[in-house]
Amino acid sequence: MISVLVENVSKIYSRRPRQFLHSAVSGWLRRGHRELFHALKNVSFQLGEGESLALIGPNGAGKSTLLSVVAGLSWPEEGTVEVYGRMAAVLELGSGFHPDLTGAENVRMNAALLGLSRRKTNELFDRMVDFSGIGDFIEQPLRTYSMGMTMRLAFSVAIHVEPEILLIDEVLAAGDQAFQARCMDRMLALKREGRAILCASHVASTLRRICHRALWLDHGRVVRQGPLEEVLAAYEEASSAPAAG
């Protein structure tokens, strides 16, 4: 059974070319000419129930953009994205959280957005906070948190809402080794329970423990996809090869 289906997805951003002062007026007269940046180009893949897919590639390859599109935080210019099941996402800092609300308020709001009832959230609240290790900071505004604290809290909410699909973007880079170990244990448990996982990371050892398959992106295009070890070996070989010229 398919959990996520992505077909021929392209994402395009516009950006103004950098101009010197003497050309600024002419640029304005051209009604703000913008360059187009293709963050994703005709990307297709599917993620089955109980499967785990790694997104690999250099910085700027389009991994985070693809996760954002699958999560519904961004819309593609072309193609379709279909998601079947409750999804939780732990993406870039601030996704789904408000800096002026306390940690506790953010937990309750985020859990509600992910489909949890108020009663279920109250039942799970202490477990979410304990797992995150935030402690007394839970009653402080999120703007007082470090990046690591915010990501730990976001991850804790995501895994406790019992998602059928989990999207994660370098979440294991947050927190100390003890927290990273708890994260890994929980993700492996979700994997054993048959949840679908889409994970972007630069840490090969992490991907080897979590994922079955891999999708290699470069400049928004799919270079290769297939069994994790095959794709990872090809990517690592390409990354270590000396630059031409």
Wavefront OBJ file of the C-alpha trace (Angstrom):
o trace
v 0.000 0.000 0.000
v 1.368 3.437 -0.935
v 1.874 6.051 1.791
v 3.422 8.837 -0.323
v 3.275 9.231 -4.098
v 5.259 12.017 -5.791
v 4.934 12.331 -9.564
v 6.877 14.715 -11.817
v 7.177 17.414 -9.167
v 8.954 20.666 -9.960
v 9.390 23.610 -7.598
v 10.468 26.998 -8.916
v 11.459 30.096 -6.968
v 12.029 33.544 -8.395
v 14.888 35.767 -7.286
v 16.074 39.177 -8.340
v 19.509 39.297 -9.975
v 22.033 41.305 -7.978
v 22.516 44.687 -9.578
v 24.872 47.601 -9.176
v 23.384 51.008 -8.466
v 23.770 52.245 -12.047
v 21.572 49.391 -13.346
v 18.969 49.481 -10.577
v 16.749 52.013 -12.344
v 16.733 50.073 -15.600
v 15.906 46.919 -13.649
v 12.972 48.690 -12.008
v 11.761 49.933 -15.364
v 11.749 46.328 -16.581
v 9.116 45.781 -13.857
v 11.349 43.838 -11.511
v 12.808 41.196 -13.795
v 13.523 38.038 -11.810
v 15.624 34.977 -12.422
v 13.995 31.590 -11.984
v 15.602 29.047 -9.673
v 14.533 25.416 -10.128
v 14.736 23.878 -6.651
v 13.155 20.617 -7.878
v 12.996 19.338 -11.443
v 10.623 16.538 -12.416
v 11.073 14.483 -9.219
v 9.131 11.226 -8.879
v 9.143 8.495 -6.227
v 6.805 6.472 -4.073
v 7.033 5.420 -0.458
v 5.165 2.318 0.581
v 3.656 1.522 3.952
v 6.436 0.403 6.283
v 9.206 1.589 3.938
v 11.929 4.056 4.823
v 13.531 6.252 2.166
v 16.726 8.277 2.565
v 17.158 11.596 0.770
v 20.826 12.172 0.020
v 22.778 14.801 -1.862
v 24.961 17.868 -1.265
v 23.748 21.057 0.398
v 21.355 22.835 -1.944
v 20.387 19.633 -3.748
v 16.675 20.067 -2.948
v 16.245 17.641 -0.039
v 14.633 20.109 2.364
v 12.495 21.564 -0.427
v 11.211 18.100 -1.292
v 10.356 17.393 2.340
v 8.550 20.730 2.549
v 6.495 19.912 -0.560
v 5.577 16.451 0.742
v 4.614 17.992 4.108
v 2.273 20.421 2.360
v 4.200 23.490 3.535
v 5.029 24.400 -0.055
v 3.199 23.812 -3.338
v 4.834 22.499 -6.511
v 4.528 24.412 -9.774
v 4.181 21.123 -11.622
v 3.368 17.545 -10.689
v 1.331 15.954 -7.913
v 1.888 14.832 -4.330
v -0.459 12.324 -2.696
v -0.233 11.367 0.983
v -2.229 8.542 2.567
v -2.237 8.555 6.366
v -1.450 10.826 9.300
v 1.832 12.599 8.730
v 4.188 14.298 11.183
v 7.177 16.343 10.083
v 10.272 17.577 11.894
v 11.840 19.967 9.428
v 13.769 23.221 9.644
v 13.811 25.307 12.799
v 10.430 26.916 13.475
v 8.255 24.707 11.261
v 4.856 24.574 12.958
v 6.031 26.348 16.118
v 5.455 29.971 17.186
v 8.310 31.835 18.926
v 6.037 33.925 21.178
v 4.209 30.916 22.623
v 5.647 28.850 25.451
v 6.969 25.365 24.842
v 3.858 23.929 26.492
v 1.541 26.020 24.308
v 3.452 24.980 21.204
v 3.177 21.312 22.173
v -0.598 21.566 22.513
v -1.016 23.595 19.319
v 1.230 21.332 17.251
v -0.440 18.177 18.561
v -3.848 19.619 17.615
v -2.608 20.463 14.110
v -1.429 16.866 13.765
v -4.913 15.598 14.616
v -4.629 14.732 18.321
v -7.614 15.431 20.553
v -7.216 17.629 23.626
v -7.769 14.601 25.843
v -5.114 12.519 24.079
v -2.680 15.443 24.158
v -3.182 15.792 27.918
v -2.510 12.068 28.334
v 0.734 12.282 26.360
v 1.899 15.726 27.473
v 4.253 14.649 30.281
v 5.787 11.946 28.096
v 6.448 14.454 25.303
v 8.132 16.871 27.686
v 10.152 14.156 29.435
v 11.404 12.762 26.130
v 12.494 16.208 24.926
v 14.509 16.901 28.079
v 13.355 20.551 28.052
v 12.542 20.527 31.770
v 11.433 23.823 33.326
v 11.953 25.634 30.013
v 8.644 24.147 28.864
v 6.864 27.187 30.368
v 9.203 29.700 28.695
v 8.616 31.354 25.279
v 10.104 29.418 22.383
v 12.220 32.439 21.404
v 14.364 31.742 24.496
v 15.171 28.214 23.258
v 18.293 27.164 21.416
v 17.944 25.507 18.007
v 18.646 22.139 19.582
v 15.950 22.582 22.236
v 13.354 23.532 19.638
v 14.180 20.552 17.447
v 14.095 18.198 20.421
v 10.639 19.407 21.382
v 9.374 19.213 17.787
v 10.695 15.662 17.406
v 9.141 14.606 20.690
v 5.692 15.837 19.621
v 6.011 14.225 16.186
v 6.812 10.737 17.448
v 4.177 10.755 20.186
v 1.225 11.514 17.883
v 1.686 8.031 16.391
v 2.175 9.135 12.776
v 1.732 6.722 9.923
v 4.272 8.781 7.956
v 7.247 10.556 9.532
v 9.347 13.186 7.728
v 12.636 14.142 9.329
v 15.373 16.559 8.265
v 18.707 16.154 10.068
v 16.897 15.913 13.407
v 19.587 13.693 14.919
v 22.028 16.591 14.658
v 20.136 18.222 17.556
v 20.841 17.458 21.179
v 23.509 15.501 23.002
v 24.445 11.885 22.444
v 21.895 10.620 24.956
v 19.059 12.403 23.156
v 20.300 11.240 19.763
v 20.286 7.661 21.059
v 16.676 8.058 22.273
v 15.700 9.463 18.870
v 17.284 6.544 17.066
v 15.648 3.979 19.344
v 12.243 5.575 18.790
v 12.641 5.751 15.009
v 13.697 2.120 14.867
v 10.605 1.258 16.905
v 8.419 3.180 14.441
v 10.117 1.323 11.610
v 9.354 -2.039 13.261
v 5.729 -0.930 13.709
v 5.423 -0.472 9.955
v 5.431 3.335 9.787
v 6.707 5.004 6.614
v 9.774 7.204 7.090
v 11.269 9.821 4.757
v 14.622 10.992 6.117
v 17.151 13.556 4.883
v 20.604 13.361 6.426
v 24.292 13.704 5.617
v 25.185 11.009 8.170
v 25.522 7.703 6.335
v 25.582 5.611 9.516
v 22.210 7.056 10.531
v 20.680 6.332 7.148
v 22.005 2.770 7.170
v 20.182 2.063 10.433
v 16.872 3.614 9.399
v 16.394 3.350 5.648
v 15.817 0.599 3.075
v 16.092 2.736 -0.062
v 17.649 6.027 -1.120
v 16.901 8.894 -3.489
v 19.933 10.915 -4.618
v 19.235 14.531 -5.549
v 21.570 17.051 -7.151
v 20.510 20.556 -8.238
v 16.887 19.516 -7.837
v 17.112 16.502 -10.137
v 16.991 12.801 -9.313
v 20.402 11.311 -10.048
v 19.581 7.811 -8.908
v 17.205 5.883 -6.661
v 17.149 2.298 -5.460
v 18.506 0.105 -2.636
v 20.258 2.222 -0.010
v 23.728 0.667 -0.213
v 23.869 0.890 -4.019
v 22.797 4.536 -4.156
v 24.906 5.550 -1.176
v 28.008 3.887 -2.646
v 27.496 5.682 -5.982
v 26.976 9.018 -4.217
v 30.033 8.605 -1.990
v 32.172 7.637 -4.984
v 30.989 10.693 -6.947
v 31.554 12.973 -3.955
v 35.124 11.774 -3.466
v 36.091 12.018 -7.135
v 38.415 14.947 -8.004
v 36.763 17.844 -9.804
v 37.229 17.945 -13.547
v 39.603 20.506 -15.015
l 1 2 3 4 5 6 7 8 9 10 11 12 13 14 15 16 17 18 19 20 21 22 23 24 25 26 27 28 29 30 31 32 33 34 35 36 37 38 39 40 41 42 43 44 45 46 47 48 49 50 51 52 53 54 55 56 57 58 59 60 61 62 63 64 65 66 67 68 69 70 71 72 73 74 75 76 77 78 79 80 81 82 83 84 85 86 87 88 89 90 91 92 93 94 95 96 97 98 99 100 101 102 103 104 105 106 107 108 109 110 111 112 113 114 115 116 117 118 119 120 121 122 123 124 125 126 127 128 129 130 131 132 133 134 135 136 137 138 139 140 141 142 143 144 145 146 147 148 149 150 151 152 153 154 155 156 157 158 159 160 161 162 163 164 165 166 167 168 169 170 171 172 173 174 175 176 177 178 179 180 181 182 183 184 185 186 187 188 189 190 191 192 193 194 195 196 197 198 199 200 201 202 203 204 205 206 207 208 209 210 211 212 213 214 215 216 217 218 219 220 221 222 223 224 225 226 227 228 229 230 231 232 233 234 235 236 237 238 239 240 241 242 243 244 245
